């Protein structure tokens, strides 16, 4: 909009100081004539200005005015419209229940009313969900204000529930800030707050969670019921006092994540139930692992297992070595031969179940372990223990452990009959090969330098071994094979326990780097940890995890063929079925968004996995009540208003008015929506200037000379 404004301006032709000096000299020249004193015939004195003094003053005034150069100036201005900013909160708490509809309707009403106001431009900015940072309303507002000249800012209107988490200490805002609140005053909300939750727990020991149920906006006191569910098991219910800390004992029964879901009962009239639930994931780890290593007669690879187990600081190793076989008898008493008396009864009867793993390295049964103790070991494995055997030529002889009660749990047996011992011994160079099953088993899957199935020996870079034992696999999974396709490593589950059998004693060649070496340390570590049931080495398993709102379900299986369909149950009970994508190595994966907080469940028909999804914005759901407390000081400091939009579907939106600078900017605290003011800044841009001299030289010179001449003639009379 263009406007024309006129006014008088001065453009002196000489510097102002010189013009002031000339005016002073003119005044001095006039003073004698102005202050002239005359006496009458009686001698009385009186003041009488000199004749023509006023004409002289006019001449001097005309001269000074001509030097000041007065002009009639006319400006052409283009008025720039003021800008109002509307900030719309779209965070999770602002869209609960009827709040979203209220904010949307209020936005539409404000935008429609702003369009009817002249010389006003309305800009709208939305505040998205801020993740774990809460509602970042002022960050969004400051980004929008960076593009608005402050001289044109008419005001800021915020449509929000008042839950804002980035309020600066001293907001730099020189325009009215009007707060328009959704929801209703005096709301009540119940939340479940986790005070302390350990991230790890020792398998076999309970951990303690500390939680508290809080009723916000309500007087303290009362009780609430807590429903506690662990890994999808039947829930247990406990009654707790509201506002007081409560402790929950959670047993950790296995390694890997244990998902605990805690839900507080709903309070009548509360804002929402989304913060009545808490999900905690506790990773079960084993305490220091106790391993019993029994070595038979000395051989070149005797230290292989000891070095591996001693390298792990989490392993307590008990190691016994038979330094001298009994057949080499020189009549020396045994108590003089043994460095430490072999505590057979204490190890294999009294404290047997205290060990997590028993390792026999080329151990031959020469009467040191009676059948009853070997039977104890077999029962220990069936009850959940772990046994690992690395065998050599002794495995096919008369002292083989396969011929004892321990042989009942071994997954492979040596040949029997005449000449069986000689036939079982294979002494020839060969490279260990991973079988088709081994390529899917986590113990041998992905080992560096392993053969590629179907590619032949040329792709195997492992160093050669020179001795293996022929055995017939009768159970378990053969994951590695030796010469002529004979089993080299067999893994089996027996009852609740596990058995690993390595049919060669030449793995130590890899540790020496012979013929290129091989992944000796990694392979033995995986074998030992698989027998001790480490979760990441489960060959038949289903796991689920949630990371940054994304659910990943991984199914591992030794079975060939297409994986089954995965059924996923969200926290609200909705069911989704997804086909798993094969990723190699026995793995199949399903990925999908997981935005709901709570426990997600995945099932493949045989196994079930759980994953914990915490609230995506803990700050946002910590308090769901609509509240004016945080933003009212800013509104009052800037002259803005605080208005509630009401509880109906049609919000109470105040009228918009333009107000001049310094006037009231809202309609006070009267009932009803009232009105809110947007400042009128009258900012403009000058597009043209026209200047007309009021005393040009051609007029000033004759005027000054004429006045001077008249004054001279008047004074000369």
Secondary structure, 3 states (H helix, E strand, C coil): CEEEEEEEEECCCCCHHHHHHHHHHHHHHHHHHHCCEEECCCCCEEECCCCCHHHHHHHHHHHHHHHHCEEEEEEEEEECCEEEEEEEECCCHHHCCCHHHHHHHHHHHHHHHHHHCCCEEEEEEEECCCHHHCCCHHHHHHHHHCCCCHHHEEEEEEEECCCCCCCCCCCCCCCCEEEEECCCCCCEEEEEEEEECCCEEECCCEEEEEEEEEEECCCCCCEEEEEEEECCCCCEEEEEECCCEEEEEEECCCCEEEEEEEEECCCCCECCCCCCEEEEEEEEECCCEEEEEEECCCCCCHHHHHHHHHHCCCEEEEEEECCCCCCCCCCCCHHHHCCCCCCHHHHHHHCHHHCCEEEEECCCCCCCCCHHHHHHHHHHHHCCCEEEEECCHHHHCCCCHHHCHHHHHCCEEECCCCCHHHHHEECCCECCEECCCCCCCCCCCCCCCCCCCCCCHHHCCCCCECCEECEEECCCEEEEECHHHCEEEEEEEECCEEEEEECCCCCHHHHCCHHHCCCHHHHHHHHHHHHCCCHHHCCCEEEEEEECCEEEEEEECCCCCCCCEEEEECCCCCEEEEECEEEECCEEEEEEECCCCEEEEEECCCCEEEEEECCCCHHHHHCCCCCCHHHHHHHHHCCCCEEECCCCCCCCCCEEEEEECCCCCECCCCCCCCEEEEEECCCEEEEEEEEEECCCHHHHHHHHHHHHHHHHHHHHC
